[in-house]
Amino acid sequence: MDILAAFFETNQAIIYFAYGLVFFIMGLVVALQSRQSSRLELARSLNWLAGFGILHGLNEWGDLFIPLQAMYLAAPLVSLLLVIQLVFLALSFASLFSFGVSLLKPAGKLGWLSAAPTTLFVLWAFVTFFVLTPIYQDQTTWHHVSNALARYFIAFPGGLLAAYSLRKHARQHILPLKVPAIYNAIRVSGVALGAYAFLGGLIPPPTPFWPGSVINADTFQAWIGAPPLAFRALIGLVLAVSTIRALEVFNLETERRVESLERDSIIAEERERLARDLHDGALQKVYTAGLLVRSISRLVEPQSEISLRTERALAALTDAVADLRGNLEALHAGSSAPLEPLVDLLNHVVEDPHYGTMVNITLDTNLPPDSSLSPLRSGHVMGIVNEALANALRHARARNVHIRAMQEGESLNIAIKDDGNGFIPGSSSGYGLQNMRDRARLLNSRLEINAKPGQGSQITLEIPWMD
């Protein structure tokens, strides 16, 4: 036991640094990867967890660096640093508490929980700076007592609430996504937060009152042989790894949204194909058959048996034509070929939340507000635009897309440019690019694909206004 205690005493600085580092890295990664545009409620709560990690890491580094600064700085400056460290500690615990409240979204009788983190922090600050200051003249005792109060009344309940809320959120919102790895990572994060609630909330520095006079960092090390700091660092490492692993849920969400967009595009394309087949194939053949039957009816005697049967056949063919036209209208009603001005269609794409939550889209156009193409041609144009956007999101991982739609004489020029990964033209034979080429051919237009690896890509479509 003495050897173990000597080991931790010798390497105390390393432990302080590692402890602060794991929490700071966790907070920084969560802050950088946070997706406020996500539809998952977790995304809107992660900033609180990031704040906890960053502030808590800074607080723990204070235990390492403030004693070093004390050798060079005046006593009032050292006292100020200790006060800032205490505030960081309490703010980190309040952020953890707020993370749990944000995930739980309390209402009704639990609505008071929403104000609990701020209220507890304000009360702690009042007691620390206005009540304890005249009572404890010794700065070390004052610092320990303030530290303990922050742990007892903010860290402990906040950690338990965060652990409960995170595991509940995982069951309700992550489990239905059917991604066991991410679900289990979030559950591990919940367990780590629960463990931190006890080791970080109930084991303060030594205090002159119970329970801090009995259960504190010194007595814990005497009983266990290792300081609570070592166990907190281990919990922090588990929390950091599991939380960073859980952040993959946002990539999964983006992937599924893109798949949904592509699926909708494929369904729309299939409707258009069926509509073309019906119009150019079945409908024309039935209409031709009707003309033939009508010509036969003119060659037979009126009121004869053949005449009566040709009339019935002609009536049946007329009903078939009506049914086919009704099916065509139904297909067009559910297709991506709306009867809207082209500017409105492009603006719908720019404002579409499916795209807007994943990429920044800008539009530059000089098209007249009422300019439009036929429904079928509009459908093909918007199909190319949507396919280009889907490729920019799914494959190029673009952050920004610029759409330029210009009327130049008798032609319409549309360019979709992104800042994604790019590719080597001709190296990809994917369905998306081939689909755009097929649509361009049906439009009797020119499609140009320019791309370079690492420099984004540009899809340019030039079509005549008149078909």
N, C-alpha and C positions, 0 to 999 in steps of 0.2 A: 504493500500500500504506500509506503514511504517512497519507493522507487517511482511509482506511478505519479504521486503528488509532485515529486521533484521533476519528472518529465514535463508535466503540464506547467509547472512554475517556470522552467527553463524556456519553454516554447510558447509562453503566454502571448507574446507579441504576434507570433505567427497565427495563433488561434484567433486573436482579435481581428487580424487582417483578413483571414479566411472567412470568418463569420460575417464581417461587413461586406466582403466581396460577393458571397453567394446571394445575399439579400439584394445588394445593389444591382447585380447582373440580372437577377430575376425581375426586379422592378423595371430596369431599363428595357429588357427584351419585351416584357408585357406592354410597356408604353409604346414601343416602336411597332409592335405587331397588332395593337388594338385596332379593331375595325368598327368604328362608330356607324358605318353604313350597313353593317350586318343586321339581319333580322333576328339573330339570336339575342336574347336578353342578356346573356353573359357578356357580350361585347360592350354594353353600356355600363357595366359594373367593373370592368377590368382596370379602369383608370384609378379606382380606389386601391386595388391590389398593387398596382404599379407604384402609387404614392407610398403605400406601406413599405414596400421593398426598398425604394430609394431612400426614404427618410430613415428607416431602421438601419440600413447600411451605413449612412452618414453618422448616425448616433453611435454605432459600435466602433467606427473608426475614431470617434472622439476619444474613447477610452485608450486608444493607442497613441494618438498624436497630441492630445492636450498635455499629457505629462511631459512630452518632449518639448512642446512650446513653452511650458512653464519655466524651463531653464533659461529662456531668452527673453520672455515677455514680462511686463510689469504685472503685479498681482491683480490690479483691476481688470486688465485685459483677459487674464486667465479666468477670473470670475465670470466675465462676460461670455467667454467660450463655454464654460460649464452651464451657464443659463441657456445658451443656444442649444447645447446638447440635450438638456432636459426638455426643451420645447420640441425639438426634433423627435425625441422619444415619445412624448405624449401625442404629438401629431401623427406619428406612425401608427400608434395604437388606435387613435380616432379614425384613421383611414381604413384600418382593418375592420373596425366596427362598422363603418359606412359601407364597406364592401359587402358585409353580411346583410345589412339592411337593404341595400340596393337590390341584391338578388332575391331577398325574401319578399320585397314589395308589400310591407304590412299595411293592412287596412282594418277598418272597424275598430274593435277593442284594442288591437295591436298598433293602431295608427301612431301612438305616442313614440314608438320605436324610431320613427323617422327623425325625430329631433334628439334622440338619446346621445349620439356621438358628439354633436356640437355642445349639448348641455353639459355632458360629463367633462369635456375638455375645458369649457369655461369655468366650471366649478373647480376643476383641478388647478387651473391657473390662478383663480382667486385664492384658494387655500394655500397654494405654494408661495405666492408672492406677498400675500397680505396677512395670512394667519400664521404660517410656519416661520416666516422670516424673523419676527420678534421672539418667537419661542426658542428656536435653535440658532444660537449665535455662531456655533461651530459650522463652518461651511460644509465639511464632509458629512456631518450628521444631517444637516438640512438637505443636502443633495441626495443622500440615501433615503431619507423619509419621503421626499418628493418622488423619487424614482419608484419607491414601493407603492405609493398611492396610485401612480399612473398604471402600474402593473395590476394591482388589485381591482381597481374600479373601471379601468378602460380595457386593458389587454385581455384579462381573463374572460369577462362576459363577451367582449368583441370577438375574441378567438373562437369561443364556443359557438356564437351565433354564425360566424363566417363558415365554420366547419359544417354546421347543420344546414345552412342555406345552400352551400355549394353541393353537398351530397343530394339534397332535395331537388335542386335544379338539374343535376345530372340525371336523376330518375325521371323527371317530368319532361325534359327537353332534349337531352343528349341520347338517352337510351332508345327513344323511337327512331333515331337516325341509323341505328343498327351498325354502329362502328365500335365494337367492343374495346379496341385498344384505346381510343380516345375516352370512352366512358370510364374505363378502369383508371386511366391517368387522372381524370378529374376526381374520382373517388379517393385515390391515393393523396391527392392534394388536400382533400377534405380531412383525411386522417392526420396528415401532417399539421394542418391548422389546429385540429383538436389537441394534438400533442403539444403544439406550441402554446396553446391556451394555458396548459398546466405548467410546463417548464418555464415559459416566459412570463406567465401571469401570477404564479404563486410562489416563485422563488426569487425574491428581491435581494438587494444588498442587506447587510445586518441593520436592524432598526431597534430603537429602544422600547418598542411596544410589541405585543403579541399580534399576529403570529410571526412577524418578521424577526422577533428576537429568538424564536425557536427554529423556524424553517426559513433558512436564508442561504445565500450562495456559499458561505463559509461552512455551515453545518452540513449542507448537501455534499460538499467536497470531502468533508471529514467522514461522512457515512459511506459514500459511493467510491471515493478515491479519485474522482475526476470532477472538474468544475462543471456547473450547469451550462457554462458557455460552450463546452465541447459538444454537449448533447444538442444544444440549440443550433450550433453550426451544422450538425448532421441533419437535424430536422429541416434547416434552411436549404441544405443541398437537395434533400428529397423533394421539398416543396418547389424548388427552382426547376429541377429536372421534370417533375410530373406536370407542372404548370406549362412549361415551354412545350412539352409533348402535347398537352391538351390544346394548345393554340392551333394545331393542325386542323381543328374543326372548322376554322374559317376558310382554309384552302379547300376543304371538302365541300363547304357550303358554296363557294364560288364555282367549283367544278360542277356541282349538281345544277346550279343555275344556268351555266353555259350549256349543259346537256339538255336542260329543259328548253332553252331557246332554240337549240339545234333541232330538238324533237318537234317543236312547233313549226319550225321552218320546213322540216321534212313532210309533216302532215299537210301543210299548205301547198307544198309542191305536188304532193300526191293528188290533192283535190284538183289542182290545175291540170295535171296530166289526165285525170279521169274526165274533166270537163272537155279538154281538147279531143280526147278519144270519142266521147259521146257526140260532140258537135261535128267532128270531121269524119267519124266512122258510122256509128249506129244511127244517129239522127239522119244523116244524109242518105243512108241506105233505106231506112224506113220511108223517108220522104220520096225517094225514087220509086220504091215499091208502090206507094200510093199513086204516083203519076201513071205507072204502068197499069194498075188496076183501073184507074179512071179512063185510060185510053181503051181498055178492053170493054168497059161498060158502054162506050159509044158504038161498038161494033155488034152488039147483040140486040135482040128484040126487046123493046120495053116490056116490063111486067113478066118477062120470061123467068124461068127458074135460075138461069145463069145470071140474068140481070139482078134478081133479088140477092143472089149470093155475092155478086161483086159489090153491091151496095153495102151489104153487111161487112165484107172484107175491107171496103174503103172506110167505113165507120170505125172499124177496129184499128186500122192503121192511123186514122186521124187521132184516136184516143192515145195510141202509142206515141205519136209525135208530141201530143200535149204532155204526156207523162215524162217523156225525155226532156222537154223544155223545162218542166217543173224541176226535174232533177238537176238540170244545168243551173237554174236560178238558185237552188239550194246550195249547190257546190260553190257558186260565186259568192253567196251570202256568207259562207264560212271561210272563204279563202282570204289570202293576203292581197287581194286586188280591190281595194276600196275605191269608191267614187269620191275622191277628195283631191283638192289641188296638191301638186307635188311639194310645194313649200310646206303645207300642213303635214304631209306624210313624213317629210324629213324632220320637222320640228317634233313630231311624235316620237321619233327615234331618239332625238337628243334629250327629250324630257322623260323617256321611258325609265322608270325606277329600276327595272331589271338591269339595264346598262349603267345607269347613273350611279348605282351603288358600287360598281366595280371599276369604272373608268371615267375619266373626264372627257366629255365629247363637246366639241365646239362646231358651229355651223357658220359658213360664210357663203352667202348667196345673193344674186341679183335677179332672181326669178320673179316675175310678176306674181302678186298674191293669188290671182285666179288661174294661173297657167296650170294645165293638167294634160295628162296623156290618157289614152283609153284605159279602162280597167285592167285589161290583160297586160298591157305594156307597163302600166304603173306597178302591177304585181311583180313583173320580172325585174324592174329597176330596184324596187325595194327589197326584193329577194337577194339581189347582188349586194346591196348596201348592208343588209342584215348578215349575210354570209361573211362579208369582209370584217364586220364588227365581231362576229363570233370567232373568226380566225385570230383576230387581234387579241381577244381575251383568252381563248383556250390555248393557243399555240405560242403566240408571240409574247404573252404576258405584258401587254402594253398598259401604260398608265394614262396616256393621253392619245386621243384620236381626233383628227381634224377633217371635217367633211366640207368640201368645196363644190358647190353646185352653181354653174354659170350658164347663161344663155349666150351663145356666141353665134350670131347669124341664124342660120336654119338648124343649128345643132344644139344639143344639150350636153354639156360636159360635167361629169361628176367625178371627183377624186376623193378617195378615202385614204388618208395618210396616218400611220401610227408610229410611236416611238418604241416599239417592242424589239424582240430579239432578231427579227428579220429571218431570211432564209436565202438559199441559192435558187433562183428561178430555174425551173426545169427539173430540180432534184426531188420535188414532191409531186406525187400523182394522187393526192388525196381527193376525196369526194367533193370537198368544199370548193376547191379551185376548179375542178371539172364542172361542177354545177354552175359556177359563175360563167364559165366559157359557153356552156350550153344555153344559158339564158341570153347571153350576149348574141349568140348566133340567131336565136329566135327573134331578137330585137333588130336584127340586121345592123348591128353596131360593131364598134371596135373596142376591144378590151385589152388593156395593157397592164402588165404586172411588173413592177419594179421593186426589187428588194436586195438588200445586202446583209450578210450576217452581222448582227450587232448594231445595225444602223436603221432598223425599222423597215417598213414596206409601204408601198403606195399602189392602190388599185385605181386605174383611170378608165372611165367608161365614156365613150362618145357615141351618141345616138342622134339620128335625125328626128326633129319634132314631128314631122309627118311620116306616117307609116307607109 
